[in-house]
Structure formats: structure tokens, C-alpha cells
Amino acid sequence: MSVVAAFLYRNGRRAEAVSLEDPRATDATDEFVWIGLRDPTTEELGSLQKAFHLHPLAVEDALNARQVPKVDVYDDQIFVVAKTAHLEGDEIEYGETSMFVGRHHIISVRHGSDRGHSELRKQLEASPQILKNGPDYVLHGILDFIVDGYLPVVEAIEDNVLAMEHDMLDAFLGRREIKRLFKLRRQLIRFQRVLGPMTEVCGKLVHIDLPCVDQEAKNYFRDVHDHVRRVEGTVGGLKDVITSVFEASNLLEQQRQGTITRQLAAWAAIAAVPTAIAGIYGMNFENMPELKTMYGYYVVVAVIATLCGLLYFRFKKSGWL
């Protein structure tokens, strides 16, 4: 069975379990049903569809699990899709949570998410004064739980990028580190494509009058909306940091290459002096001046040493060596 938990709540407190084989909706003003499913079958959602009058298109989307975050209105119910995210190595893995929300029921369907709602359910059950307000407050709790899961992902990537930035100042980034930087940047771009629709979902829950969402609950959704926007801003900043790390590494590499080029040019100029003088006296002409000079060799060596020394100190003074 894919049922994680299914209970009826009365006045904000758990009253009784709900059977998926024979689910029954409630019309009492102080009662609602909260059913949590993970990777349900068509038959399981079919029984819930009949009991809670779920729209067929929403049921199809919940089973498909390839939707973008959205809010759809079907008569007196709303259908909300949210994306979950968690980090595995340098890869951001995504899941999907769909929620059917009515006046007296909320049904959550999870796909591909390792973070269950058991702890969230315990937290809400510990605050019956909030839970008694109805399914829209449970919807807020689930969305807040999903958005809070974004923060560890962003913080882990931020720590990795800052560590690479620190290493870049001590040593030049190699091919492996540069490939990792671009991989993290691609992951953040994909994450932005998720955060944009998630921001729109929370914005609709705040600014649009929707069935099953009370006016008092909009303040709670506004808080989730702010959290999503904050994560979105952090991701944009991380992209800029990754770009700056790569550009700084590239500039340092160019500076290193320029330093090496200047050093090679300086040593080449110094080596050119003895090469030129030795080349002149290495020519096989019979009648050449100074060939019979007694101290000619020592004079030439002294001239070579003097010129090389002058060039060395000149290049040293200018910072080329």
C-alpha cells in the first residue's frame, strides 16, 4: 500500500483512521480528512476520486508526476503541484508533491521525495489550535516544509563554491574544478526554473481569492512566498559568485602566463648577448681582428659577463625576473 497516513481530524485533533478501501468524506464544519500517499496506483487514487469528487484531470496530473508547480481550480476544490529538491553529491534531484484541497479534505501525493511528512504531521498535531482551522493550513504546512527543504540544498552548494573560491586564491583551478563549477552552475539554472513557478504558486495563494483558502490563511502563505523569493535571490547570487570565481581564476592564470612570458623574454635577452658575441668569433675566417691578442679571450668573457649582469639587474629592477 502507498498510504503513509490517513486520519480524520476533529477540532484540530486526530479522531480516527480512514480506510482507503472505503474512504468517506465528511461534511462536518469541525472535521476534515488528511490522507498522505506516496507513489499511489491508479486504483488507489480512483477510490479517492469517487469518495472526494476529485477532478479527473487533476488525478491524471497527480499520477503522471511530470508537472511544473501550479495551482488549478476545479469547482470548489483546488489542485496544487509543488516540486521538492534534495542534493546528492553535486546533483540536485527533484521530486513532486501534488495536493488535492477541499473544504473538508486534503490529499497529498508524493513522488520521488525522501522527506516524508510524518514529522510535519506530528508538529501540526501538536498545535491543534492551528490544525482546527482546516485543510488550507495543512496546505501551508506542506508548502512551508517543501520550501524549507530548499535551504540545505542552496547552503551546501554555497559552501562548495566558497571552498573552491578559497582554494582558487591558493592554487589555480584545474580542469576538474572548472568542470565542477560549470556543473554547479547548470544545476542552479535548472533550480531557478523550478523556483520561478513555485514563486507563482505561492503568489497566487496570497493574492488570488481561491476556494478552500481563507483570508486569514493568506498571511501564512505570504511567509512561504517570502521564503521562496529569498531562496531564488540566493540562487541568483550563487550563479554570480560562480561566474566571478571562474573569471578570477582565468585572470590569475593569464597573470601567471604573463609573468612566465616576461621571465622567458628576459632570460632570452640575456642569453642573446653571449650567443651573438660567440657567434661572431665562431666564424671561420682566417683574417679576423683580435685573434692574436694575448688577453682577448678574457676581455671577451669580461664583456659578456658585464653585459649579462647589466641586463639581469635591469630586468630584476623592472620586475621581469
N, C-alpha and C positions, 0 to 999 in steps of 0.2 A: 504494500500500500504506500502511496505517496503522501498520505496525510501526515503532517507533522503535528498539528494540534487543531482541535475543533471543539469550541466551547460556546455555550450561551452565557451571556453576562446580564445580570440584573442589578440595577442601581450601581454599576461600576464594579461589581464583584462576580467572580466566577460562580455560576449556578449549577450547570450540568454539562456533560459531554454531549456532543452532537454526532450522530451516526451518519457516515457518508452514504451508506446503503439506503437509508431512509431519512434524508435531511428534511427538516421542517423549518420554514420561515416563521418569524414572529412578527406580530403587529403591535405588540405592547409598547407603549411610549418609553418605558423604562428598561426595555430589553433590546439586545442586538446579538447577532451571531458573528463570531470571528473564526474563520477557517483558514488555516495555513497549509498550502500544498507545495510539494517540490516535485518537479517533472511529472505531472499527472498524466494519466492516459485519457484518451478521448471519452471512454465510458465514464470515468470518474467526473470529468468536467460536464459530461452530458447529464448526469443525475443532478448536479448542482444547477445546471442551466434550467432544468424544468422546475426545480424547487424555488429558485430565487429569480426566475424570469430574466436570465442573462441574455443579452443580445447575441445572436449567432456570429456576427462579425467580430465582436469582442472576444468571444470564445475561440474563434479561429485564430485571432491575433495572439491570444494567450498560449495557444498550443504551438504556434509557429515559432515564437521566441526569436524573431529576427526583426523586431520593430525598433524604430527610433523612439526616444522619450516623447510622450504626447499625452494629451487629455482629450478624450472623446465623451460626448454627452449622448446618452441613449434614454430618451423619455425622462424618467425620474431617477435615473442612475448615471453614474459617471464611470468611465474606464480609464485608468491611469497606468502608463508604462514608464518605468524608470530603469536606468542602467546602473548596475553595480560594477565596481572595479577593485581589483587587488593586484599586487605586484608579485611576480615570480621571476626572480633574477633581475634582468633589465627589461622584461616584457610586462606590459600591463594587460592582464586578462580581464575580459568583460563578461558579466552575466546580465540577466534580465529579470525584473520583478514586475509582474502585472497585478493590478488591484481592481477588483470589482467593488464599487462602493454604492450602497443603497442606504435608505433611512434606517434600516434595522439589520444590516449585514455588511460585512467586509470580507472579501475572499482574496487572499494573496497567493500568487502562483510564482514560484522561484524556479529559475533555470540557470545553471552554471555558476551559482554563488555558493561559496563555502561558509559564509557567515549566516548562520541561522537566526531566526527571530525569537529563539527561546529566551535569551537574556532580555530582549526588548519586551517580551510579553510579561516577564517577571517584574520588570521595572514599572510597566503600566499598571499591572495588577496591584503593585504596592502603593499606587496612588489612585484609589477608586474615585476620588473627587474629580479627577480628570477623566478617567475612563467612563464614568457615567454620562459624560456629555455626548457620547455616541461614536459612530464609526469614523467621522471626519477627524476626530482627534487621534484615532488609531492610524489613519492615513498619514497624518502629520508625523506621528512617531516613526512610522516605517520610512518615510522620505528623509526624515532627520537622521535616522540610523544609516541609510544608504549614503547620504552626503557626508556624514562623519567618517565613513569608510574611505572617502577620497583623500582625507588629510594624511594618513600614513603613507599612501602612495606618493603624494607630492613631496612629503618630507623626506622619504627615502631617496627619491631622485635628486632632491635638492642637496642632501648630504653627499651623494655620489659626485655631483657636479662640483660642489665646493672642494671636495677632496682632490679631484682632478685639477681644479684651478690652483690649489696649493702645490701639487706636485709639478705643475707646469712652470712655476716660478723657480723650482729647484733643478728641474731637468726638462729637456724638451720632450714633448709628447711624441710617442712613436705611432706607427701605423695602426697598431691595435687600439690605442687610446683614442685616436682620431675617429676610427670606425665606431667605437663605442659612443663617442659624443654625437655622431650623426644618428646612431640608432636611438639614443635617448631623445634626440630632437624629433625624430619621426614618431616616437611613442607619445610625446607631448602634443604633437599636431593632431594625432588621432584622438587623444584625450579631449582636446579642445572641441572636436566635432561632437563629442558626447556632452560636454558641459554646456554648449550653446543651447541645444534642445532642452536640457534639464533646467536651465535658467528660464526658458519659455514656459515650461510646465509649472514651475513654482510661481512665475509671474501671473499665469492665468488663474491659479488657485487664490492669488492675492487680489487681483484687480477685477476679475470677472465674476458675476453672480452665477453660481453653479448649483444645481440641485445637490442636496446632501451635505453642503458645506455652509455652516452657519457663519454669520457675520463675525461673531466673537472668535471663531477659529482662524480668521484671516491673519490676525496678529501672529499666530504661531507659524503659519506658512510664510509670513513675511520674514521671520527669523531664518527659516530654511533658505529662502530666496537670497538673503544676505550672505549666508554661508557659501552657497554655490557661486555667487559672484566673487566672493573673496578667493575661493579656490581657483576660479577662472583667471582672476588677476595674477595670482601667484604663478600659475602655469605660463601665462604670457611673460612674466618677469623671468622665469626659468629659461624660456626659449632665448630671451635676450642675453642671459648670462652665458648660455652655451655658445651662442654666436660670438660673444666677446672673448670667451676662453679660446675658441678656435682662432679668432683674429689675432689675439695677443700672442698665442703660440706661433702663428705664422710670422708675425712681426719679429719675434725673438729669433726665429730661425733665419729670417732674412738678415737680421743684425749679425748673427753668428757667421753666416756665409760672407757678409761684407767684411767682417773682421779677418776672416781667413783669407779672403781675396787680397786685402791690403797687405797682410803679412807675406803672402806669396809674392806679391808685386815688389815689396821692399827687399826681400831676400833675392829675388831675380835681378833687381837693380844692383845690389851689392855684388852678386856673382858675375854680373856683366863686366865689371872692372878688370878682374884678373883674366877673365876669358878673352876680352879684347886685347889686353897687353900681351898675354901669352900667345894669342893668335897671330899678332904682328911678328913677334920674334920666333914664331914657329914656322914661318915661311922659308922655304929652301932656296933663298937667293944667296949667291956667293958674296957679292959685294953689298953688305949691309952695315950701316953705321954702328958703332959701339960693339961690334962683335969681338974686337980685340982689346976692349977696355978691361983693365985688370979688375976693377971693382964694379963693373957694370951689372953683374948678377945681383949683388947686394943692394945696389941702388934701385934696380927694378923691383925687387922684393919689398924694399922700404917704401917705394912709391905706391905699390899695390896695397900694402898694409895701411898706409896713411889714408889713401882714398877710401878704402873699405871702412876704416874706422870712422872717418868723417861722415860717410853715408849712414853708418849704423847709428851714430849719435843723433844725426839729423832725423832719421825715421823714428828713433826712440823718443825724441823730444815732441814730435808731431803725433805720437800715439799709434803709429803704424806697427810698432814692434813692442 
